[in-house]
Amino acid sequence: MQHYRMTKLALSKRGSLTLPPALRRKLGLDKPRNPLLLVEERDLPKAQIQAWIARDEADMEAFRAEGKAKKK
């Protein structure tokens, strides 16, 4: 099972995102020499995205169930 952290980011009306300081440090973006990022956009089939979402949701349910079982 993969362990990951998900962070919610607010999108402004102008399309700006603000990364929390801890995430900027983790990604090495806290003191960039050139404040530009390269974002790769890919065309993925909707079925593939839905399969990833379903897998992630199943993993989270299993993770939660494991935590509840340990508490008992």
PDB file with SEQRES, HELIX, SHEET and CRYST1 records, atoms N, CA, C and O in Angstrom:
SEQRES   1 A   72  MET GLN HIS TYR ARG MET THR LYS LEU ALA LEU SER LYS          
SEQRES   2 A   72  ARG GLY SER LEU THR LEU PRO PRO ALA LEU ARG ARG LYS          
SEQRES   3 A   72  LEU GLY LEU ASP LYS PRO ARG ASN PRO LEU LEU LEU VAL          
SEQRES   4 A   72  GLU GLU ARG ASP LEU PRO LYS ALA GLN ILE GLN ALA TRP          
SEQRES   5 A   72  ILE ALA ARG ASP GLU ALA ASP MET GLU ALA PHE ARG ALA          
SEQRES   6 A   72  GLU GLY LYS ALA LYS LYS LYS                                  
HELIX    1 AA1 PRO A   21  LYS A   26  1                                   6    
HELIX    2 AA2 LYS A   46  LYS A   71  1                                  26    
CRYST1    1.000    1.000    1.000  90.00  90.00  90.00 P 1           1          
ATOM      1  N   MET A   1       0.834  -1.169   0.000  1.00  0.00           N  
ATOM      2  CA  MET A   1       0.000   0.000   0.000  1.00  0.00           C  
ATOM      3  C   MET A   1       0.886   1.243   0.000  1.00  0.00           C  
ATOM      4  O   MET A   1       1.859   1.326   0.749  1.00  0.00           O  
ATOM      5  N   GLN A   2       0.540   2.189  -0.837  1.00  0.00           N  
ATOM      6  CA  GLN A   2       1.294   3.434  -0.881  1.00  0.00           C  
ATOM      7  C   GLN A   2       0.801   4.366   0.215  1.00  0.00           C  
ATOM      8  O   GLN A   2      -0.388   4.405   0.529  1.00  0.00           O  
ATOM      9  N   HIS A   3       1.730   5.111   0.788  1.00  0.00           N  
ATOM     10  CA  HIS A   3       1.362   6.131   1.762  1.00  0.00           C  
ATOM     11  C   HIS A   3       1.602   7.481   1.114  1.00  0.00           C  
ATOM     12  O   HIS A   3       2.668   7.739   0.556  1.00  0.00           O  
ATOM     13  N   TYR A   4       0.616   8.322   1.194  1.00  0.00           N  
ATOM     14  CA  TYR A   4       0.739   9.629   0.580  1.00  0.00           C  
ATOM     15  C   TYR A   4      -0.024  10.641   1.408  1.00  0.00           C  
ATOM     16  O   TYR A   4      -0.851  10.295   2.253  1.00  0.00           O  
ATOM     17  N   ARG A   5       0.268  11.865   1.149  1.00  0.00           N  
ATOM     18  CA  ARG A   5      -0.412  12.961   1.825  1.00  0.00           C  
ATOM     19  C   ARG A   5      -1.077  13.802   0.754  1.00  0.00           C  
ATOM     20  O   ARG A   5      -0.479  14.098  -0.280  1.00  0.00           O  
ATOM     21  N   MET A   6      -2.305  14.181   1.006  1.00  0.00           N  
ATOM     22  CA  MET A   6      -3.029  15.014   0.067  1.00  0.00           C  
ATOM     23  C   MET A   6      -3.199  16.390   0.695  1.00  0.00           C  
ATOM     24  O   MET A   6      -3.541  16.507   1.872  1.00  0.00           O  
ATOM     25  N   THR A   7      -2.964  17.410  -0.082  1.00  0.00           N  
ATOM     26  CA  THR A   7      -3.094  18.778   0.402  1.00  0.00           C  
ATOM     27  C   THR A   7      -4.101  19.508  -0.464  1.00  0.00           C  
ATOM     28  O   THR A   7      -4.011  19.481  -1.691  1.00  0.00           O  
ATOM     29  N   LYS A   8      -5.058  20.159   0.172  1.00  0.00           N  
ATOM     30  CA  LYS A   8      -6.025  20.967  -0.564  1.00  0.00           C  
ATOM     31  C   LYS A   8      -5.403  22.327  -0.830  1.00  0.00           C  
ATOM     32  O   LYS A   8      -4.787  22.921   0.055  1.00  0.00           O  
ATOM     33  N   LEU A   9      -5.566  22.813  -2.043  1.00  0.00           N  
ATOM     34  CA  LEU A   9      -5.071  24.133  -2.406  1.00  0.00           C  
ATOM     35  C   LEU A   9      -6.235  24.957  -2.930  1.00  0.00           C  
ATOM     36  O   LEU A   9      -7.021  24.484  -3.751  1.00  0.00           O  
ATOM     37  N   ALA A  10      -6.340  26.171  -2.460  1.00  0.00           N  
ATOM     38  CA  ALA A  10      -7.381  27.078  -2.942  1.00  0.00           C  
ATOM     39  C   ALA A  10      -6.936  27.685  -4.270  1.00  0.00           C  
ATOM     40  O   ALA A  10      -5.777  28.063  -4.438  1.00  0.00           O  
ATOM     41  N   LEU A  11      -7.858  27.769  -5.190  1.00  0.00           N  
ATOM     42  CA  LEU A  11      -7.603  28.370  -6.491  1.00  0.00           C  
ATOM     43  C   LEU A  11      -8.306  29.720  -6.523  1.00  0.00           C  
ATOM     44  O   LEU A  11      -9.523  29.796  -6.353  1.00  0.00           O  
ATOM     45  N   SER A  12      -7.539  30.785  -6.742  1.00  0.00           N  
ATOM     46  CA  SER A  12      -8.134  32.117  -6.758  1.00  0.00           C  
ATOM     47  C   SER A  12      -8.917  32.323  -8.062  1.00  0.00           C  
ATOM     48  O   SER A  12      -8.812  31.533  -9.000  1.00  0.00           O  
ATOM     49  N   LYS A  13      -9.697  33.397  -8.092  1.00  0.00           N  
ATOM     50  CA  LYS A  13     -10.465  33.729  -9.301  1.00  0.00           C  
ATOM     51  C   LYS A  13      -9.553  33.949 -10.501  1.00  0.00           C  
ATOM     52  O   LYS A  13      -9.952  33.734 -11.645  1.00  0.00           O  
ATOM     53  N   ARG A  14      -8.322  34.379 -10.226  1.00  0.00           N  
ATOM     54  CA  ARG A  14      -7.360  34.621 -11.304  1.00  0.00           C  
ATOM     55  C   ARG A  14      -6.571  33.370 -11.665  1.00  0.00           C  
ATOM     56  O   ARG A  14      -5.742  33.406 -12.575  1.00  0.00           O  
ATOM     57  N   GLY A  15      -6.817  32.259 -10.963  1.00  0.00           N  
ATOM     58  CA  GLY A  15      -6.139  31.012 -11.271  1.00  0.00           C  
ATOM     59  C   GLY A  15      -4.852  30.790 -10.500  1.00  0.00           C  
ATOM     60  O   GLY A  15      -4.065  29.909 -10.847  1.00  0.00           O  
ATOM     61  N   SER A  16      -4.630  31.577  -9.461  1.00  0.00           N  
ATOM     62  CA  SER A  16      -3.409  31.437  -8.666  1.00  0.00           C  
ATOM     63  C   SER A  16      -3.578  30.367  -7.585  1.00  0.00           C  
ATOM     64  O   SER A  16      -4.646  30.221  -6.991  1.00  0.00           O  
ATOM     65  N   LEU A  17      -2.508  29.632  -7.351  1.00  0.00           N  
ATOM     66  CA  LEU A  17      -2.447  28.651  -6.277  1.00  0.00           C  
ATOM     67  C   LEU A  17      -1.389  29.101  -5.284  1.00  0.00           C  
ATOM     68  O   LEU A  17      -0.349  29.631  -5.675  1.00  0.00           O  
ATOM     69  N   THR A  18      -1.653  28.892  -4.002  1.00  0.00           N  
ATOM     70  CA  THR A  18      -0.662  29.181  -2.975  1.00  0.00           C  
ATOM     71  C   THR A  18      -0.280  27.876  -2.302  1.00  0.00           C  
ATOM     72  O   THR A  18      -1.125  27.196  -1.721  1.00  0.00           O  
ATOM     73  N   LEU A  19       0.995  27.530  -2.383  1.00  0.00           N  
ATOM     74  CA  LEU A  19       1.484  26.313  -1.741  1.00  0.00           C  
ATOM     75  C   LEU A  19       1.848  26.622  -0.293  1.00  0.00           C  
ATOM     76  O   LEU A  19       2.520  27.618  -0.026  1.00  0.00           O  
ATOM     77  N   PRO A  20       1.414  25.783   0.643  1.00  0.00           N  
ATOM     78  CA  PRO A  20       1.796  26.003   2.044  1.00  0.00           C  
ATOM     79  C   PRO A  20       3.316  25.946   2.205  1.00  0.00           C  
ATOM     80  O   PRO A  20       3.989  25.240   1.455  1.00  0.00           O  
ATOM     81  N   PRO A  21       3.865  26.686   3.181  1.00  0.00           N  
ATOM     82  CA  PRO A  21       5.321  26.726   3.364  1.00  0.00           C  
ATOM     83  C   PRO A  21       5.967  25.351   3.509  1.00  0.00           C  
ATOM     84  O   PRO A  21       7.027  25.110   2.930  1.00  0.00           O  
ATOM     85  N   ALA A  22       5.353  24.449   4.266  1.00  0.00           N  
ATOM     86  CA  ALA A  22       5.946  23.122   4.464  1.00  0.00           C  
ATOM     87  C   ALA A  22       6.050  22.363   3.135  1.00  0.00           C  
ATOM     88  O   ALA A  22       7.029  21.658   2.894  1.00  0.00           O  
ATOM     89  N   LEU A  23       5.055  22.508   2.292  1.00  0.00           N  
ATOM     90  CA  LEU A  23       5.077  21.838   0.988  1.00  0.00           C  
ATOM     91  C   LEU A  23       6.132  22.468   0.081  1.00  0.00           C  
ATOM     92  O   LEU A  23       6.830  21.762  -0.647  1.00  0.00           O  
ATOM     93  N   ARG A  24       6.249  23.798   0.126  1.00  0.00           N  
ATOM     94  CA  ARG A  24       7.291  24.466  -0.672  1.00  0.00           C  
ATOM     95  C   ARG A  24       8.677  23.981  -0.261  1.00  0.00           C  
ATOM     96  O   ARG A  24       9.526  23.723  -1.114  1.00  0.00           O  
ATOM     97  N   ARG A  25       8.904  23.856   1.044  1.00  0.00           N  
ATOM     98  CA  ARG A  25      10.211  23.368   1.516  1.00  0.00           C  
ATOM     99  C   ARG A  25      10.442  21.929   1.068  1.00  0.00           C  
ATOM    100  O   ARG A  25      11.529  21.585   0.602  1.00  0.00           O  
ATOM    101  N   LYS A  26       9.425  21.094   1.209  1.00  0.00           N  
ATOM    102  CA  LYS A  26       9.556  19.684   0.837  1.00  0.00           C  
ATOM    103  C   LYS A  26       9.884  19.525  -0.648  1.00  0.00           C  
ATOM    104  O   LYS A  26      10.659  18.647  -1.026  1.00  0.00           O  
ATOM    105  N   LEU A  27       9.294  20.373  -1.481  1.00  0.00           N  
ATOM    106  CA  LEU A  27       9.521  20.307  -2.927  1.00  0.00           C  
ATOM    107  C   LEU A  27      10.739  21.124  -3.372  1.00  0.00           C  
ATOM    108  O   LEU A  27      11.065  21.168  -4.559  1.00  0.00           O  
ATOM    109  N   GLY A  28      11.401  21.765  -2.421  1.00  0.00           N  
ATOM    110  CA  GLY A  28      12.566  22.567  -2.765  1.00  0.00           C  
ATOM    111  C   GLY A  28      12.211  23.880  -3.438  1.00  0.00           C  
ATOM    112  O   GLY A  28      13.009  24.430  -4.197  1.00  0.00           O  
ATOM    113  N   LEU A  29      11.010  24.387  -3.161  1.00  0.00           N  
ATOM    114  CA  LEU A  29      10.550  25.619  -3.799  1.00  0.00           C  
ATOM    115  C   LEU A  29      10.534  26.803  -2.841  1.00  0.00           C  
ATOM    116  O   LEU A  29       9.950  27.844  -3.142  1.00  0.00           O  
ATOM    117  N   ASP A  30      11.179  26.642  -1.681  1.00  0.00           N  
ATOM    118  CA  ASP A  30      11.146  27.713  -0.696  1.00  0.00           C  
ATOM    119  C   ASP A  30      12.028  28.900  -1.084  1.00  0.00           C  
ATOM    120  O   ASP A  30      11.728  30.036  -0.717  1.00  0.00           O  
ATOM    121  N   LYS A  31      13.101  28.653  -1.815  1.00  0.00           N  
ATOM    122  CA  LYS A  31      13.975  29.748  -2.247  1.00  0.00           C  
ATOM    123  C   LYS A  31      14.421  29.511  -3.692  1.00  0.00           C  
ATOM    124  O   LYS A  31      15.602  29.285  -3.956  1.00  0.00           O  
ATOM    125  N   PRO A  32      13.465  29.565  -4.621  1.00  0.00           N  
ATOM    126  CA  PRO A  32      13.835  29.282  -6.018  1.00  0.00           C  
ATOM    127  C   PRO A  32      14.663  30.420  -6.622  1.00  0.00           C  
ATOM    128  O   PRO A  32      14.418  31.599  -6.367  1.00  0.00           O  
ATOM    129  N   ARG A  33      15.640  30.027  -7.423  1.00  0.00           N  
ATOM    130  CA  ARG A  33      16.430  31.037  -8.143  1.00  0.00           C  
ATOM    131  C   ARG A  33      15.592  31.625  -9.266  1.00  0.00           C  
ATOM    132  O   ARG A  33      15.686  32.816  -9.563  1.00  0.00           O  
ATOM    133  N   ASN A  34      14.779  30.795  -9.883  1.00  0.00           N  
ATOM    134  CA  ASN A  34      13.918  31.231 -10.976  1.00  0.00           C  
ATOM    135  C   ASN A  34      12.491  30.835 -10.597  1.00  0.00           C  
ATOM    136  O   ASN A  34      12.174  29.646 -10.609  1.00  0.00           O  
ATOM    137  N   PRO A  35      11.632  31.779 -10.266  1.00  0.00           N  
ATOM    138  CA  PRO A  35      10.302  31.439  -9.754  1.00  0.00           C  
ATOM    139  C   PRO A  35       9.304  30.984 -10.820  1.00  0.00           C  
ATOM    140  O   PRO A  35       8.168  31.458 -10.853  1.00  0.00           O  
ATOM    141  N   LEU A  36       9.721  30.081 -11.676  1.00  0.00           N  
ATOM    142  CA  LEU A  36       8.840  29.514 -12.694  1.00  0.00           C  
ATOM    143  C   LEU A  36       8.796  28.009 -12.522  1.00  0.00           C  
ATOM    144  O   LEU A  36       9.806  27.386 -12.193  1.00  0.00           O  
ATOM    145  N   LEU A  37       7.632  27.424 -12.742  1.00  0.00           N  
ATOM    146  CA  LEU A  37       7.467  25.982 -12.670  1.00  0.00           C  
ATOM    147  C   LEU A  37       7.024  25.466 -14.023  1.00  0.00           C  
ATOM    148  O   LEU A  37       6.300  26.141 -14.755  1.00  0.00           O  
ATOM    149  N   LEU A  38       7.462  24.279 -14.343  1.00  0.00           N  
ATOM    150  CA  LEU A  38       7.026  23.620 -15.561  1.00  0.00           C  
ATOM    151  C   LEU A  38       5.960  22.610 -15.170  1.00  0.00           C  
ATOM    152  O   LEU A  38       6.208  21.734 -14.342  1.00  0.00           O  
ATOM    153  N   VAL A  39       4.775  22.726 -15.759  1.00  0.00           N  
ATOM    154  CA  VAL A  39       3.671  21.821 -15.474  1.00  0.00           C  
ATOM    155  C   VAL A  39       3.377  21.035 -16.736  1.00  0.00           C  
ATOM    156  O   VAL A  39       3.152  21.601 -17.806  1.00  0.00           O  
ATOM    157  N   GLU A  40       3.385  19.725 -16.591  1.00  0.00           N  
ATOM    158  CA  GLU A  40       3.119  18.859 -17.736  1.00  0.00           C  
ATOM    159  C   GLU A  40       1.644  18.484 -17.746  1.00  0.00           C  
ATOM    160  O   GLU A  40       1.118  17.969 -16.760  1.00  0.00           O  
ATOM    161  N   GLU A  41       0.994  18.741 -18.844  1.00  0.00           N  
ATOM    162  CA  GLU A  41      -0.417  18.397 -18.997  1.00  0.00           C  
ATOM    163  C   GLU A  41      -0.513  17.175 -19.898  1.00  0.00           C  
ATOM    164  O   GLU A  41       0.112  17.113 -20.957  1.00  0.00           O  
ATOM    165  N   ARG A  42      -1.297  16.218 -19.464  1.00  0.00           N  
ATOM    166  CA  ARG A  42      -1.457  15.001 -20.255  1.00  0.00           C  
ATOM    167  C   ARG A  42      -2.932  14.754 -20.505  1.00  0.00           C  
ATOM    168  O   ARG A  42      -3.779  15.014 -19.650  1.00  0.00           O  
ATOM    169  N   ASP A  43      -3.216  14.255 -21.677  1.00  0.00           N  
ATOM    170  CA  ASP A  43      -4.577  13.834 -21.988  1.00  0.00           C  
ATOM    171  C   ASP A  43      -4.705  12.378 -21.589  1.00  0.00           C  
ATOM    172  O   ASP A  43      -4.111  11.492 -22.204  1.00  0.00           O  
ATOM    173  N   LEU A  44      -5.490  12.145 -20.548  1.00  0.00           N  
ATOM    174  CA  LEU A  44      -5.677  10.792 -20.048  1.00  0.00           C  
ATOM    175  C   LEU A  44      -7.130  10.384 -20.268  1.00  0.00           C  
ATOM    176  O   LEU A  44      -8.040  11.202 -20.135  1.00  0.00           O  
ATOM    177  N   PRO A  45      -7.336   9.121 -20.604  1.00  0.00           N  
ATOM    178  CA  PRO A  45      -8.715   8.666 -20.763  1.00  0.00           C  
ATOM    179  C   PRO A  45      -9.475   8.790 -19.436  1.00  0.00           C  
ATOM    180  O   PRO A  45      -8.941   8.491 -18.368  1.00  0.00           O  
ATOM    181  N   LYS A  46     -10.734   9.238 -19.528  1.00  0.00           N  
ATOM    182  CA  LYS A  46     -11.548   9.420 -18.331  1.00  0.00           C  
ATOM    183  C   LYS A  46     -11.650   8.121 -17.535  1.00  0.00           C  
ATOM    184  O   LYS A  46     -11.669   8.155 -16.305  1.00  0.00           O  
ATOM    185  N   ALA A  47     -11.716   6.987 -18.213  1.00  0.00           N  
ATOM    186  CA  ALA A  47     -11.807   5.693 -17.528  1.00  0.00           C  
ATOM    187  C   ALA A  47     -10.569   5.437 -16.677  1.00  0.00           C  
ATOM    188  O   ALA A  47     -10.676   4.867 -15.591  1.00  0.00           O  
ATOM    189  N   GLN A  48      -9.399   5.848 -17.155  1.00  0.00           N  
ATOM    190  CA  GLN A  48      -8.163   5.668 -16.397  1.00  0.00           C  
ATOM    191  C   GLN A  48      -8.179   6.511 -15.134  1.00  0.00           C  
ATOM    192  O   GLN A  48      -7.795   6.039 -14.064  1.00  0.00           O  
ATOM    193  N   ILE A  49      -8.620   7.750 -15.251  1.00  0.00           N  
ATOM    194  CA  ILE A  49      -8.697   8.634 -14.088  1.00  0.00           C  
ATOM    195  C   ILE A  49      -9.680   8.077 -13.067  1.00  0.00           C  
ATOM    196  O   ILE A  49      -9.396   8.073 -11.869  1.00  0.00           O  
ATOM    197  N   GLN A  50     -10.837   7.605 -13.537  1.00  0.00           N  
ATOM    198  CA  GLN A  50     -11.833   7.035 -12.636  1.00  0.00           C  
ATOM    199  C   GLN A  50     -11.299   5.782 -11.949  1.00  0.00           C  
ATOM    200  O   GLN A  50     -11.595   5.552 -10.776  1.00  0.00           O  
ATOM    201  N   ALA A  51     -10.521   4.974 -12.654  1.00  0.00           N  
ATOM    202  CA  ALA A  51      -9.920   3.773 -12.053  1.00  0.00           C  
ATOM    203  C   ALA A  51      -8.935   4.164 -10.956  1.00  0.00           C  
ATOM    204  O   ALA A  51      -8.899   3.526  -9.904  1.00  0.00           O  
ATOM    205  N   TRP A  52      -8.133   5.209 -11.190  1.00  0.00           N  
ATOM    206  CA  TRP A  52      -7.189   5.677 -10.168  1.00  0.00           C  
ATOM    207  C   TRP A  52      -7.934   6.181  -8.942  1.00  0.00           C  
ATOM    208  O   TRP A  52      -7.545   5.889  -7.812  1.00  0.00           O  
ATOM    209  N   ILE A  53      -9.000   6.935  -9.159  1.00  0.00           N  
ATOM    210  CA  ILE A  53      -9.784   7.461  -8.045  1.00  0.00           C  
ATOM    211  C   ILE A  53     -10.384   6.313  -7.243  1.00  0.00           C  
ATOM    212  O   ILE A  53     -10.330   6.315  -6.013  1.00  0.00           O  
ATOM    213  N   ALA A  54     -10.958   5.330  -7.942  1.00  0.00           N  
ATOM    214  CA  ALA A  54     -11.558   4.179  -7.256  1.00  0.00           C  
ATOM    215  C   ALA A  54     -10.505   3.418  -6.445  1.00  0.00           C  
ATOM    216  O   ALA A  54     -10.773   2.993  -5.321  1.00  0.00           O  
ATOM    217  N   ARG A  55      -9.313   3.249  -7.014  1.00  0.00           N  
ATOM    218  CA  ARG A  55      -8.238   2.556  -6.291  1.00  0.00           C  
ATOM    219  C   ARG A  55      -7.815   3.348  -5.060  1.00  0.00           C  
ATOM    220  O   ARG A  55      -7.616   2.776  -3.989  1.00  0.00           O  
ATOM    221  N   ASP A  56      -7.677   4.667  -5.212  1.00  0.00           N  
ATOM    222  CA  ASP A  56      -7.285   5.507  -4.075  1.00  0.00           C  
ATOM    223  C   ASP A  56      -8.346   5.472  -2.976  1.00  0.00           C  
ATOM    224  O   ASP A  56      -8.009   5.413  -1.794  1.00  0.00           O  
ATOM    225  N   GLU A  57      -9.618   5.508  -3.357  1.00  0.00           N  
ATOM    226  CA  GLU A  57     -10.689   5.449  -2.364  1.00  0.00           C  
ATOM    227  C   GLU A  57     -10.689   4.105  -1.643  1.00  0.00           C  
ATOM    228  O   GLU A  57     -10.894   4.052  -0.431  1.00  0.00           O  
ATOM    229  N   ALA A  58     -10.461   3.017  -2.383  1.00  0.00           N  
ATOM    230  CA  ALA A  58     -10.391   1.688  -1.771  1.00  0.00           C  
ATOM    231  C   ALA A  58      -9.200   1.593  -0.817  1.00  0.00           C  
ATOM    232  O   ALA A  58      -9.314   1.018   0.265  1.00  0.00           O  
ATOM    233  N   ASP A  59      -8.069   2.152  -1.213  1.00  0.00           N  
ATOM    234  CA  ASP A  59      -6.889   2.165  -0.341  1.00  0.00           C  
ATOM    235  C   ASP A  59      -7.170   2.941   0.944  1.00  0.00           C  
ATOM    236  O   ASP A  59      -6.768   2.510   2.025  1.00  0.00           O  
ATOM    237  N   MET A  60      -7.860   4.088   0.838  1.00  0.00           N  
ATOM    238  CA  MET A  60      -8.184   4.887   2.025  1.00  0.00           C  
ATOM    239  C   MET A  60      -9.141   4.138   2.937  1.00  0.00           C  
ATOM    240  O   MET A  60      -8.989   4.191   4.158  1.00  0.00           O  
ATOM    241  N   GLU A  61     -10.112   3.449   2.382  1.00  0.00           N  
ATOM    242  CA  GLU A  61     -11.039   2.658   3.197  1.00  0.00           C  
ATOM    243  C   GLU A  61     -10.291   1.547   3.934  1.00  0.00           C  
ATOM    244  O   GLU A  61     -10.543   1.301   5.114  1.00  0.00           O  
ATOM    245  N   ALA A  62      -9.382   0.884   3.242  1.00  0.00           N  
ATOM    246  CA  ALA A  62      -8.593  -0.181   3.865  1.00  0.00           C  
ATOM    247  C   ALA A  62      -7.711   0.399   4.969  1.00  0.00           C  
ATOM    248  O   ALA A  62      -7.562  -0.212   6.027  1.00  0.00           O  
ATOM    249  N   PHE A  63      -7.136   1.552   4.735  1.00  0.00           N  
ATOM    250  CA  PHE A  63      -6.299   2.219   5.722  1.00  0.00           C  
ATOM    251  C   PHE A  63      -7.108   2.583   6.967  1.00  0.00           C  
ATOM    252  O   PHE A  63      -6.667   2.359   8.094  1.00  0.00           O  
ATOM    253  N   ARG A  64      -8.297   3.146   6.748  1.00  0.00           N  
ATOM    254  CA  ARG A  64      -9.160   3.502   7.876  1.00  0.00           C  
ATOM    255  C   ARG A  64      -9.589   2.270   8.651  1.00  0.00           C  
ATOM    256  O   ARG A  64      -9.574   2.277   9.881  1.00  0.00           O  
ATOM    257  N   ALA A  65      -9.973   1.205   7.941  1.00  0.00           N  
ATOM    258  CA  ALA A  65     -10.401  -0.033   8.592  1.00  0.00           C  
ATOM    259  C   ALA A  65      -9.269  -0.620   9.419  1.00  0.00           C  
ATOM    260  O   ALA A  65      -9.497  -1.123  10.519  1.00  0.00           O  
ATOM    261  N   GLU A  66      -8.057  -0.558   8.898  1.00  0.00           N  
ATOM    262  CA  GLU A  66      -6.877  -1.064   9.620  1.00  0.00           C  
ATOM    263  C   GLU A  66      -6.673  -0.276  10.910  1.00  0.00           C  
ATOM    264  O   GLU A  66      -6.363  -0.854  11.952  1.00  0.00           O  
ATOM    265  N   GLY A  67      -6.845   1.030  10.841  1.00  0.00           N  
ATOM    266  CA  GLY A  67      -6.687   1.869  12.025  1.00  0.00           C  
ATOM    267  C   GLY A  67      -7.752   1.579  13.072  1.00  0.00           C  
ATOM    268  O   GLY A  67      -7.458   1.553  14.267  1.00  0.00           O  
ATOM    269  N   LYS A  68      -8.985   1.362  12.632  1.00  0.00           N  
ATOM    270  CA  LYS A  68     -10.068   1.038  13.567  1.00  0.00           C  
ATOM    271  C   LYS A  68      -9.840  -0.323  14.208  1.00  0.00           C  
ATOM    272  O   LYS A  68     -10.115  -0.508  15.393  1.00  0.00           O  
ATOM    273  N   ALA A  69      -9.337  -1.278  13.428  1.00  0.00           N  
ATOM    274  CA  ALA A  69      -9.079  -2.637  13.964  1.00  0.00           C  
ATOM    275  C   ALA A  69      -7.983  -2.587  15.024  1.00  0.00           C  
ATOM    276  O   ALA A  69      -8.055  -3.325  16.007  1.00  0.00           O  
ATOM    277  N   LYS A  70      -6.978  -1.743  14.854  1.00  0.00           N  
ATOM    278  CA  LYS A  70      -5.890  -1.629  15.829  1.00  0.00           C  
ATOM    279  C   LYS A  70      -6.364  -1.003  17.136  1.00  0.00           C  
ATOM    280  O   LYS A  70      -5.823  -1.310  18.198  1.00  0.00           O  
ATOM    281  N   LYS A  71      -7.373  -0.124  17.073  1.00  0.00           N  
ATOM    282  CA  LYS A  71      -7.882   0.555  18.268  1.00  0.00           C  
ATOM    283  C   LYS A  71      -8.699  -0.392  19.139  1.00  0.00           C  
ATOM    284  O   LYS A  71      -8.817  -0.167  20.343  1.00  0.00           O  
ATOM    285  N   LYS A  72      -9.263  -1.441  18.558  1.00  0.00           N  
ATOM    286  CA  LYS A  72     -10.117  -2.371  19.316  1.00  0.00           C  
ATOM    287  C   LYS A  72      -9.322  -3.335  20.140  1.00  0.00           C  
ATOM    288  O   LYS A  72      -9.896  -4.177  20.831  1.00  0.00           O  
TER     289      LYS A  72                                                      
END                                                                             
